[in-house]
Amino acid sequence: MRYHSYSMCSDFGGGCSITPWAGAVCLGFALFGLVACGAQAQVVTEFSSGITAGAHLTGITAGPDGNLWFTENGADHIGKITPAGVVTEYSAGITAGASSYGITVGPDGNLWFTEFNHGWIGKITPAGVITEYSSGISGNAQPIGIAAGPDGNLWFTEGSPPRIGKITTAGVVTEYSVGISAGAFPFDITAGPDGNLWFVEYVGNRIGKITPDGVVTEYSSGITTGAELQGITAGPDGNLWFTENEADRIGKINPTTGLVTEYSTGISAGAFPSGIAAGPDGNMWFTEFKGNRIGRITVPSAPASLENPQPGSFQSGIGLLSGWSCAGSNIGIAIDGKPALQAPYGSARADTASVCGAANTSTGFGLLINFNTLGAGLHSALLYVNGVVHGTPTQFTVSVPAGEFLTGASKQITVQDFPVIGKATVLIWQQSQQNFAIQSVGP
């Protein structure tokens, strides 16, 4: 079996970042995937100063302190690099021969990493204090991938024998093997949009899913034989995207149905796709270990709709920005081109089952705003789903009765022949809503 380590570029001697377009957030290339690291210009920059020779950089992640943190597989160091390229290495507390691989940010604000040779899990604080954990981890576990789970724990893969491990921030380890096929060699792992952890099996040639309770399901249908799966991450469309080394393919799996789709058109023969991540443009970006290239695969946006305000509508007072999205755990609504407002997501919308699937009906989102604060006149609202623009701006008109918040007013009016001929509807002014509300409907 062949194992491959991944540096930020193809050269183990340094690191690099690349911005795929002007003004975009950059992508750093690492062990299993790519991470956002922030940049402005459309350039590649390599950094080597301060990095131990022959360190063999592997995993990398954006830290809670605004820096990038990475593992040095060959030097028993954890490295930190500032956005300006200043490197600090930490080794105190790491046992010699650790061969650190994956790294991720934990829910406790520390960085957690795997030690392949020792079979341990390490933790490093932003101040550089390292703690190693070995209790509860089986001998020769060969942990590789690590990810923060939705349950507040860290989840990691164990290659031999094949297991998925869970470690609390207090260092308590639980291992799960039931449901994982013998010889599978789990490699990368990521949190899915469905609240579970998803992992790839390098040798088993399957996708695995493990619930926070430790129940494992494996998927193999639709995956090319001998593909050697390596990287996996959640995409902006609600699917899990993964790389197939030997098959020169990118695959995706629907977390609800388990349906696998593979893509090979446009990928050069012998490219050996490895790491993968969602880019700020809403597409998936991947590294080619042998092709020495960066690849991009476009992702069709999942169905979504901004239902209120409607195009051409009139708004005033306290109102709701609302709609639905089949795969929108992160919903933003930008008013008049300003930074997007975050809308809570996950309310029940059974009416979207025909579009999003019967098992995916918690698709609604909504955000209360005071339309009066926008000022009278024409305005626009633009929907963002998982950080990506969806659709075109919706234009609406705001009518302001008297300032941002009218106080001390009261009024009751009757509207004849509404909602149907012969009916009379009584409207009453509601100060809290800054609008009229229906008090009664009578003959």
Protein Blocks (a to p, Z undefined) as FASTA:
>chain_A
ZZddddfblblkbccdddfbghiacddddfklccdebiabdcddddfehpaghklpabdc
ddfkopacdddfknopacdddfkopacddfehpaghklpabdcddfkopacdddfknopa
cdddfkopacddfehpaghklpabdcddfkopacdddfbdcddddddfkopacddfehpa
ghklpabdcddfkopacdddfklopacdddfkopacddfehpaghklpabdcddfkopac
dddfklopacdddfklopacddfehpaghklpabdcddfkopacdddfklopacdddddd
dddddfbdcehiacehjdddddddfblfbccddeehiacddddehiacfklmmmnopklm
blbccddddfklnogadddddddeehiaehjddddddddfbojbdghiacddddehiabe
hiacdddddfklopacdfbdcZZ
